[in-house]
Amino acid sequence: MARASTAIGVSPIIKEIVQKQAHSTRLTLKEVILMGMIAIDKMDEQSRQELADEVHKMQVNGEI
């Protein structure tokens, strides 16, 4: 969890997304992160890879 907490603290975009989800679902930040991990596990392989490519592109472009 330390790395996730660090990512939230360092990236304003990640922090905003996690906080927005926490507010809308009334969960803690830790619960939102776990919810995301569970959702990723439920995705089919193609959707998971497309999402991974999208997030990686954000990283390369300096967005996160």
Secondary structure, 3 states (H helix, E strand, C coil): CHHHHHHHHHCHHHHHHHHHHHHHHCCCHHHHHHHHHHHHHHCCHHHHHHHHHHHHHHHHCCCC
